[in-house]
Amino acid sequence: MASVSGFSIESIFSTAKSKGYNDAIFERNGEICWFDYSEGSITILDRGGKYTPVLSPNRSRILYRKSVFETEGNVMQFGIITIDGEFLREIVIDSYLSNDIIGLQWLSDSTVGITTHVNPSTSEFFVYNVDTGEKIASYVGYAFAQIPNTDKIIHAENVPHWSDEPVYHSFVVDGKIVYTSDIIDARLDPPVFSSDGTKFAFVENLPDLEASQRIITGNFDKESLTLKNIRSINIPSEVAGYLTFDESNNICIINNNLLQIYNEKASKFITSEISTDLRNRWSDSKNFAALQTAVTKYWGDDSLERINSITWIPEVKTEQP
């Protein structure tokens, strides 16, 4: 099964050229923590019942959510602290549809996107300026994604959770439909874009068909916010991983150290091994061993089961003149 990537292939190869991962942020029992790899130490940044920490692009601030079961009035609330643990702001989301926060992301150094749960088929997506606390926009639907180098959000249009009528799923930008599936009840995954913003791709999940998934791809015009030259690619059952683009705008699916590039002329995926010194960001044994040692030293247990939302922070190698 293919799934949408949270990173680009460029970031993967830049990671391969780095010195590796040094520090990390994580959450344990509602405490936001900083792990210093070089010192082998842990610092509690905040003890206030904060979850799912996300580091800002400039690495100066941390976005978090609070549990609705721990807030006064059971409200949806998120906030910002600095990497030194200084409290900056908390914001309550006012919604009559949603009941919990299920996703957090930085859209820029000053704006964030918050995904909330409405029902199993539908979410809301809120955009806030964290410097002012102002809500900039909100959307109802699912599969939300930011269009690169813009403040635009593309998302799948809201559909009924249950319906006796046929439902065709669509992507919209600024209220304008830019794509509608030609297959009934084919749910859409969030789209990914090439680094130059000229290509798009996303996975359609096809119900009750022999090919359970296909990739929809084509050109993206940022000026007119339209998808052009749309075509579909069936995903073979043996191809699985994260969907992205490479530096040449070829569609790729990445599965650990396997790189599966779609060859347009041959109309098939070509599989090769990523042979660079790639460190897997989730399972690097050296980093986790160091973290486990620090956890044991700080809390007196050696279990990582209470550690959540780990973000490893790569140290990028400086080019020599």
C-alpha positions in Angstrom: 0.0 0.0 0.0 1.3 3.4 -0.9 0.9 6.3 1.5 1.7 9.9 1.5 5.1 11.1 2.6 5.7 13.8 5.2 9.1 14.6 3.6 10.7 14.9 0.2 13.3 12.8 -1.4 15.6 15.8 -1.3 15.4 15.8 2.5 16.2 12.1 2.5 19.4 12.5 0.5 20.4 15.6 2.5 20.0 13.4 5.6 22.3 10.8 4.0 25.0 13.5 3.7 24.6 14.7 7.2 26.6 13.8 10.3 23.4 12.1 11.6 20.9 12.9 14.2 22.0 14.6 17.4 19.2 16.1 19.6 15.5 15.2 19.7 12.3 16.5 21.2 9.6 14.1 22.5 6.7 13.8 24.8 6.5 11.6 27.9 3.4 11.5 30.1 2.4 15.0 28.9 5.9 16.5 29.4 7.7 18.0 26.5 11.4 16.9 26.7 14.6 17.7 25.0 17.3 15.0 24.5 20.8 16.2 24.1 22.6 13.4 22.2 26.2 14.7 22.8 25.6 15.1 26.6 23.4 12.1 26.9 21.0 14.2 29.0 17.3 15.0 29.1 15.7 18.3 29.9 12.0 18.8 30.8 10.9 21.8 28.8 7.3 21.9 30.1 5.3 19.8 32.6 1.9 21.2 31.8 0.0 18.3 30.1 1.2 19.0 26.6 1.3 16.4 23.8 2.5 15.8 20.2 5.3 18.4 20.1 6.3 19.6 16.6 9.4 21.7 16.1 9.1 24.9 13.9 11.0 25.1 10.6 13.6 27.5 12.1 13.9 25.3 15.2 13.0 28.1 17.6 9.6 27.1 18.8 7.5 24.0 19.6 3.9 23.5 18.8 1.8 21.2 21.0 -1.8 20.2 21.8 -3.6 19.7 25.1 -5.9 16.8 25.7 -9.6 17.8 25.7 -10.0 15.6 28.8 -7.5 17.8 30.7 -8.7 21.2 29.7 -11.3 23.3 31.5 -14.6 22.8 29.8 -13.1 20.0 27.6 -12.1 22.5 24.9 -9.7 21.9 22.0 -6.5 23.8 22.8 -3.0 24.1 21.4 -0.1 26.3 22.2 3.5 27.3 21.6 6.6 27.3 23.8 10.2 28.2 22.9 12.9 25.5 22.7 14.0 26.8 26.1 10.6 26.0 27.5 9.3 29.6 27.7 5.5 29.8 27.4 4.4 32.0 24.5 0.7 31.4 23.8 -2.2 29.0 24.0 -5.2 29.1 21.7 -8.7 27.6 22.1 -10.3 26.3 18.9 -14.0 27.3 18.6 -15.9 24.8 16.6 -19.4 23.3 16.8 -18.4 20.4 14.5 -15.1 19.0 15.9 -14.4 17.3 19.2 -10.6 16.7 19.3 -7.3 17.7 17.8 -5.8 14.9 15.7 -3.0 16.7 13.8 -0.5 19.5 14.1 1.9 21.0 11.6 3.9 24.2 10.9 3.0 25.9 7.6 5.7 28.5 8.1 7.7 29.9 11.0 4.6 31.9 12.1 1.6 29.9 10.9 0.3 26.5 11.9 -2.3 24.1 10.6 -4.4 22.2 13.1 -6.5 19.1 12.0 -9.5 18.2 14.2 -11.9 15.2 14.3 -15.5 15.6 13.2 -16.3 11.9 12.3 -14.4 9.0 10.8 -14.8 10.5 7.3 -14.5 14.2 8.0 -12.1 16.6 9.6 -11.7 20.4 10.0 -8.4 22.2 9.3 -7.6 25.5 11.0 -4.9 27.9 10.1 -3.6 30.3 12.8 -1.0 33.0 13.0 0.8 32.0 16.3 2.4 35.4 16.7 -1.0 37.1 17.0 -3.3 34.2 17.9 -5.5 35.1 14.9 -7.4 32.4 13.0 -6.6 33.0 9.3 -8.8 30.3 7.7 -10.7 27.1 8.3 -11.8 24.2 6.0 -14.1 21.2 6.3 -13.2 17.9 4.5 -10.1 15.7 4.7 -6.7 15.1 3.1 -5.4 18.6 3.7 -2.1 19.8 2.3 -0.3 23.1 1.8 0.5 24.1 -1.8 4.3 24.7 -1.8 5.5 28.3 -1.6 1.9 29.6 -1.1 -0.5 30.1 1.7 -3.1 28.0 -0.2 -4.6 24.8 1.2 -5.8 22.0 -1.0 -8.2 19.4 0.5 -10.7 16.8 -0.3 -14.3 18.2 -0.2 -16.5 17.2 2.6 -18.6 14.1 1.9 -21.4 12.4 4.0 -20.1 9.8 6.4 -23.0 7.6 5.4 -24.8 7.9 2.1 -27.2 5.7 0.0 -26.3 7.8 -3.0 -23.1 7.5 -5.0 -20.3 9.8 -3.8 -17.5 11.1 -6.0 -14.7 12.6 -4.1 -13.1 15.9 -5.2 -10.1 18.2 -4.3 -10.8 21.9 -3.9 -8.7 25.0 -3.5 -10.3 28.3 -2.4 -13.7 26.7 -2.9 -12.9 25.8 -6.5 -13.0 22.1 -7.5 -9.7 21.2 -9.2 -10.2 17.4 -9.4 -13.1 14.9 -9.2 -12.6 11.2 -9.2 -14.4 9.2 -11.8 -14.8 6.2 -9.5 -17.5 6.1 -6.8 -16.3 6.2 -3.2 -12.6 6.4 -4.1 -11.1 8.2 -1.1 -8.2 10.5 -1.7 -4.9 10.7 0.1 -3.2 14.2 0.7 -1.4 15.3 -2.5 2.4 15.7 -2.7 4.1 18.2 -5.0 7.4 18.3 -6.8 10.1 20.6 -5.3 9.5 23.2 -8.0 5.7 23.1 -7.5 5.0 22.2 -11.1 3.9 18.5 -10.6 1.4 16.9 -8.3 0.5 13.4 -7.3 -1.8 11.6 -4.8 -3.1 8.2 -4.1 -6.7 7.2 -4.8 -8.0 4.3 -2.7 -10.3 2.3 -4.9 -13.2 0.2 -3.3 -13.9 -3.3 -4.5 -11.6 -3.2 -7.5 -8.8 -5.5 -8.5 -6.3 -2.6 -8.4 -6.9 -1.3 -4.9 -4.9 1.9 -5.4 -3.8 4.2 -8.2 -1.8 7.3 -8.4 -3.3 10.4 -10.0 -0.6 12.8 -11.3 -0.1 15.7 -13.7 1.0 19.3 -14.0 0.0 21.9 -11.4 -0.5 25.6 -12.4 -0.1 27.7 -9.3 -1.4 30.9 -11.1 -4.8 29.4 -12.1 -4.8 26.8 -9.3 -5.6 24.0 -11.8 -4.5 20.5 -12.4 -3.5 19.7 -16.0 -2.6 16.7 -18.1 -4.1 14.4 -15.5 -3.3 10.7 -15.8 -3.5 7.6 -13.6 -1.0 5.0 -12.7 -2.1 1.7 -11.1 0.0 0.7 -8.1 1.2 -3.0 -8.3 0.6 -5.0 -5.2 4.4 -5.4 -4.7 5.0 -1.7 -4.7 4.6 -0.1 -1.2 5.9 2.9 0.7 5.8 6.7 0.7 4.8 8.7 -2.3 7.0 11.7 -3.4 9.0 13.2 -6.3 12.7 13.0 -7.0 14.9 16.0 -8.1 13.9 15.3 -11.8 10.2 15.3 -11.0 9.8 11.6 -11.4 7.2 9.9 -9.2 8.8 7.8 -6.5 7.7 5.4 -3.8 10.2 5.0 -0.9 10.2 2.0 1.4 13.0 2.1 3.9 16.1 1.8 1.6 14.2 0.8 -1.5 13.6 3.5 -4.1 10.9 2.7 -6.6 10.9 5.2 -9.5 8.1 5.2 -12.1 9.5 4.9 -15.6 7.2 6.8 -18.0 8.5 5.0 -21.2 8.3 1.6 -19.7 5.1 2.3 -17.8 6.3 0.5 -14.7 8.2 1.1 -11.4 11.9 0.4 -11.4 13.2 -0.6 -8.0 16.7 0.2 -6.8 18.4 0.3 -3.4 19.4 3.6 -1.9 23.0 3.0 -1.4 24.0 6.2 0.4 24.7 6.2 4.1 21.1 6.7 4.9 20.0 6.7 8.5 16.5 5.7 9.1 14.9 8.5 11.2 12.6 6.2 13.1 14.8 3.2 13.9 18.4 4.2 14.1 19.6 1.9 16.8 22.5 4.0 17.9 20.3 7.0 18.6 17.6 5.0 20.3 20.2 3.2 22.4 21.6 6.6 23.6 18.0 7.8 24.3 17.2 4.7 26.2 20.3 5.2 28.4 19.3 8.8 29.1 15.7 7.7 29.9 17.0 5.1 32.4 19.3 7.7 34.0 16.6 10.3 34.3 13.5 8.3 35.2 14.9 5.1 36.5 13.3 2.8 33.9 14.6 1.6 30.6 11.3 1.5 28.7 10.7 3.7 25.6 7.0 2.8 25.6 6.0 6.1 27.3 8.0 8.1 24.7 5.8 9.7 22.1 6.2 12.0 19.1 9.9 11.8 18.8 11.4 14.3 16.3 15.1 13.6 15.6 17.0 16.8 14.6 19.7 16.2 12.0 23.0 18.0 12.1 23.7 19.1 8.5 27.3 18.9 7.5 28.8 22.3 6.5 30.3 22.4 3.1 34.0 23.1 3.2 35.3 26.0 1.0 
